[in-house]
Amino acid sequence: MARDGETLCFVEIKARETTAFGFASATVTPHQQRRISRAAAMWLVDSPHDGDCRFDVLAMDWDGDGWHYELIRDAFAAL
């Protein structure tokens, strides 16, 4: 979890050591989005937040020369 100003960000971090089966950013499936959404809702019950919330994905892909990072803000809506 992180903050961007007053916005509470739930961040899913995905890493891939190879792109043979796709990029890390593509691995947050609808099923995982539902699980993340439910976990966020449960967390918010105990830690209320009056501002906006969003779901971000931090995707990390290795290309042999190093890690490449991509932050996808507002990657999906709560399911």
PATITI-953261 format. One line per 3 residues: for each residue x, y, z of N, C-alpha, C, O. Coordinates in pm, 1 decimal. Example, Ala and Ser with C-alpha at 12.3 -4.5 7.8 and 13.67 -1.06 7.14 Angstrom:
2
1319.0 -569.0 780.0 1230.0 -450.0 780.0 1320.0 -330.0 780.0 1423.6 -331.9 846.5; 1285.0 -225.0 708.0 1367.0 -106.0 714.0 1290.0 3.0 787.0 1340.9 113.8 803.9
//
This chain:
79
85.5 -116.3 0.0 0.0 0.0 0.0 90.2 122.8 0.0 198.9 122.9 57.7; 41.9 226.1 -66.0 116.7 350.5 -76.2 17.5 466.0 -84.7 -103.5 445.4 -93.9; 69.7 585.0 -81.6 -13.8 704.3 -98.1 41.2 787.1 -212.9 162.1 797.1 -233.7
-50.7 845.2 -285.6 -18.1 941.5 -389.8 -100.7 1064.6 -355.5 -216.2 1076.4 -396.2; -41.1 1155.4 -281.1 -118.4 1267.2 -226.8 -218.3 1213.4 -126.2 -180.8 1146.0 -30.3; -344.8 1243.2 -147.9 -450.9 1194.1 -58.8 -508.6 1060.3 -104.9 -595.6 1004.7 -37.9
-461.9 1008.5 -216.9 -513.4 882.8 -271.5 -439.1 765.2 -210.0 -316.1 762.2 -207.6; -515.0 669.0 -160.8 -459.6 545.4 -105.7 -444.8 446.2 -220.6 -541.3 417.7 -291.5; -324.3 394.0 -238.6 -294.8 305.6 -352.0 -264.3 164.7 -301.5 -173.8 145.0 -220.4
-339.4 69.2 -349.6 -310.4 -71.2 -324.3 -226.4 -117.3 -443.3 -271.4 -112.7 -557.8; -104.2 -161.5 -414.9 -8.3 -190.8 -521.3 20.1 -340.4 -527.6 64.0 -400.6 -429.6; -5.3 -398.9 -643.0 29.8 -538.6 -669.0 163.9 -537.5 -742.1 179.7 -469.1 -843.3
259.5 -612.9 -690.7 392.3 -617.1 -750.2 410.5 -751.4 -819.9 391.9 -857.2 -759.9; 447.2 -744.9 -948.0 469.0 -865.8 -1027.1 606.1 -858.3 -1091.6 646.8 -753.1 -1140.8; 677.7 -970.8 -1091.4 810.7 -974.5 -1152.2 823.0 -1098.9 -1239.0 770.0 -1205.3 -1207.1
893.8 -1082.3 -1348.2 921.2 -1194.3 -1438.7 1069.0 -1193.3 -1474.5 1123.9 -1089.5 -1511.5; 1133.3 -1309.4 -1463.2 1273.7 -1320.8 -1500.8 1290.5 -1345.9 -1649.9 1401.1 -1336.7 -1703.0; 1181.4 -1377.3 -1716.7 1183.8 -1397.0 -1861.4 1049.4 -1352.9 -1917.5 946.8 -1362.1 -1850.2
1051.2 -1305.7 -2039.2 925.8 -1266.9 -2103.6 878.1 -1374.8 -2200.1 792.6 -1349.3 -2284.9; 933.1 -1495.2 -2187.3 895.3 -1605.3 -2275.9 745.2 -1633.0 -2271.8 687.1 -1676.3 -2371.4; 682.7 -1608.1 -2157.4 539.0 -1632.5 -2143.5 462.1 -1502.8 -2124.4 348.7 -1504.9 -2076.7
521.5 -1391.1 -2160.6 454.5 -1262.1 -2149.7 520.9 -1171.8 -2046.7 610.3 -1212.2 -1972.4; 473.9 -1050.2 -2045.8 527.3 -949.3 -1955.2 458.0 -955.7 -1819.7 344.1 -1001.2 -1809.0; 527.1 -910.2 -1717.8 473.6 -911.8 -1581.8 341.3 -836.7 -1571.6 252.1 -877.8 -1497.5
328.5 -727.8 -1645.0 206.6 -647.2 -1636.2 81.7 -723.2 -1679.7 -29.4 -687.1 -1640.8; 98.8 -827.4 -1759.4 -15.8 -903.6 -1809.6 -57.9 -1016.2 -1716.1 -152.5 -1089.0 -1746.4; 9.7 -1031.5 -1604.5 -17.2 -1146.5 -1518.3 -118.6 -1119.7 -1407.3 -148.2 -1209.2 -1328.2
-171.7 -999.1 -1400.5 -273.9 -969.7 -1299.9 -409.1 -1001.7 -1363.4 -471.1 -917.7 -1428.6; -451.8 -1124.1 -1342.5 -573.1 -1175.7 -1405.3 -699.4 -1121.6 -1336.3 -690.5 -1069.5 -1225.1; -815.7 -1133.1 -1400.0 -940.1 -1092.5 -1332.8 -960.2 -1163.3 -1199.0 -1010.4 -1103.0 -1104.0
-921.7 -1290.2 -1190.9 -933.5 -1363.1 -1064.0 -847.7 -1295.6 -956.5 -893.4 -1276.0 -843.9; -724.8 -1260.7 -990.8 -637.6 -1192.6 -894.6 -691.5 -1053.8 -861.0 -681.0 -1009.2 -746.7; -748.3 -986.5 -958.5 -806.9 -854.7 -932.5 -918.8 -863.8 -830.0 -931.0 -777.2 -743.4
-1000.5 -968.1 -839.3 -1108.5 -987.9 -740.7 -1050.9 -1013.3 -602.5 -1099.9 -958.5 -503.7; -947.0 -1096.3 -594.6 -883.7 -1125.7 -464.9 -822.4 -1000.3 -403.2 -836.1 -976.4 -283.2; -755.3 -920.8 -484.9 -694.1 -797.0 -437.1 -801.8 -698.9 -392.8 -786.7 -632.2 -290.4
-910.0 -689.6 -468.8 -1021.5 -601.1 -434.0 -1083.5 -640.5 -300.6 -1111.1 -554.7 -216.7; -1105.3 -769.7 -281.1 -1163.0 -817.6 -154.6 -1069.5 -789.6 -37.8 -1113.7 -746.6 68.8; -940.1 -813.8 -57.8 -841.9 -787.9 48.4 -840.2 -639.0 84.0 -832.4 -603.5 201.7
-847.5 -552.7 -15.9 -850.2 -409.1 9.5 -976.6 -370.0 86.2 -970.4 -289.8 179.5; -1090.3 -426.0 47.3 -1215.8 -396.3 117.1 -1209.3 -438.9 262.6 -1256.1 -367.1 351.0; -1151.4 -555.4 287.7 -1137.1 -602.9 426.3 -1042.4 -512.4 504.5 -1067.5 -483.8 621.5
-934.8 -467.2 442.3 -841.0 -378.6 510.2 -908.5 -246.3 544.0 -886.3 -190.6 651.5; -991.0 -195.8 452.0 -1057.8 -67.9 473.3 -1161.0 -73.8 585.4 -1192.8 29.4 644.5; -1213.5 -191.3 615.8 -1307.2 -204.7 728.6 -1236.3 -167.8 858.4 -1293.2 -98.7 943.0
-1113.3 -213.4 874.4 -1037.4 -187.0 997.2 -960.5 -55.5 992.9 -922.1 -2.8 1097.3; -937.9 -2.7 874.4 -859.3 120.4 858.1 -931.8 212.7 760.8 -889.2 228.8 646.4; -1040.8 273.1 805.9 -1121.2 356.0 715.6 -1037.6 467.5 652.2 -945.5 521.7 713.2
-1072.8 499.0 529.7 -1005.5 605.2 454.1 -1112.9 685.2 383.0 -1193.6 629.0 309.0; -1114.6 816.7 404.8 -1219.2 901.0 347.1 -1190.1 944.2 204.2 -1280.5 988.5 133.4; -1065.2 931.9 160.9 -1028.3 977.9 27.1 -1045.8 871.0 -78.6 -1107.2 766.8 -55.6
-990.8 899.5 -193.8 -996.8 806.6 -305.7 -901.2 689.4 -283.9 -801.5 700.7 -212.6; -933.9 577.7 -346.6 -847.4 459.5 -347.7 -830.5 416.0 -492.8 -916.9 440.1 -577.1; -717.6 351.5 -519.8 -698.1 296.6 -653.4 -608.5 173.8 -643.6 -542.8 149.3 -542.4
-608.5 97.6 -752.8 -525.7 -23.0 -761.8 -418.6 -0.2 -867.3 -448.7 27.0 -983.5; -294.4 -11.6 -825.5 -180.3 4.3 -915.4 -109.7 -129.5 -930.7 -122.2 -217.5 -845.5; -36.3 -143.9 -1038.6 47.6 -262.0 -1060.8 189.2 -213.3 -1087.6 211.6 -129.0 -1174.5
284.6 -267.1 -1012.2 425.8 -243.6 -1039.3 477.9 -369.4 -1107.9 490.0 -474.9 -1045.6; 508.3 -356.8 -1235.9 554.8 -470.9 -1316.0 705.6 -460.4 -1334.1 757.7 -355.2 -1371.4; 775.1 -570.7 -1307.3 920.6 -574.4 -1320.1 956.6 -688.7 -1414.4 921.1 -804.3 -1391.1
1027.8 -653.7 -1521.4 1068.4 -754.3 -1620.0 1220.1 -751.4 -1635.9 1280.2 -644.5 -1646.8; 1281.3 -869.5 -1637.2 1425.2 -884.2 -1656.8 1451.5 -908.4 -1804.8 1385.8 -992.1 -1866.7; 1546.3 -836.5 -1861.3 1575.2 -857.5 -2002.9 1719.8 -901.0 -2027.5 1766.7 -895.5 -2141.2
1789.5 -943.1 -1926.1 1928.2 -985.5 -1940.6 2026.3 -874.7 -1907.7 2138.7 -901.2 -1865.2; 1984.2 -750.8 -1927.2 2069.1 -635.7 -1894.4 2031.0 -571.4 -1762.1 2102.5 -485.2 -1711.2; 1920.6 -612.8 -1707.9 1872.6 -555.2 -1582.6 1721.4 -555.7 -1576.6 1653.1 -599.1 -1669.3
1671.3 -506.2 -1464.8 1527.1 -499.5 -1442.7 1470.2 -373.0 -1503.9 1529.4 -265.5 -1494.6; 1355.7 -387.3 -1566.0 1281.3 -273.1 -1619.0 1150.3 -265.4 -1541.4 1077.9 -364.1 -1528.8; 1121.8 -148.0 -1490.5 1005.0 -126.0 -1406.5 899.1 -46.3 -1480.9 929.8 45.2 -1557.3
773.9 -83.1 -1456.9 661.6 -7.9 -1511.2 555.5 3.3 -1402.9 505.9 -98.1 -1353.8; 520.8 124.5 -1366.0 413.7 147.0 -1269.8 288.3 182.5 -1347.5 283.5 283.3 -1417.9; 187.5 98.5 -1333.9 59.9 120.7 -1401.5 -38.2 172.2 -1296.9 -87.7 96.5 -1213.4
-64.9 300.7 -1303.0 -156.6 362.3 -1206.8 -299.8 336.4 -1249.7 -333.5 340.6 -1368.0; -383.3 309.4 -1149.6 -525.3 283.1 -1175.7 -539.1 168.7 -1277.1 -612.4 178.9 -1375.5; -467.1 60.5 -1250.1 -457.5 -51.9 -1342.9 -590.4 -125.3 -1361.9 -617.6 -178.5 -1469.5
-672.2 -127.8 -1257.8 -802.9 -193.2 -1268.6 -896.8 -136.0 -1163.8 -853.6 -75.3 -1065.8; -1024.2 -156.1 -1185.8 -1126.8 -110.9 -1091.6 -1158.8 -223.8 -994.7 -1137.3 -341.0 -1025.7; -1209.2 -189.0 -879.7 -1249.2 -289.8 -781.5 -1355.3 -380.8 -843.4 -1450.1 -334.6 -907.0
-1336.9 -510.2 -823.3 -1432.3 -607.9 -877.4 -1513.7 -669.6 -765.7 -1599.4 -754.2 -791.2
//
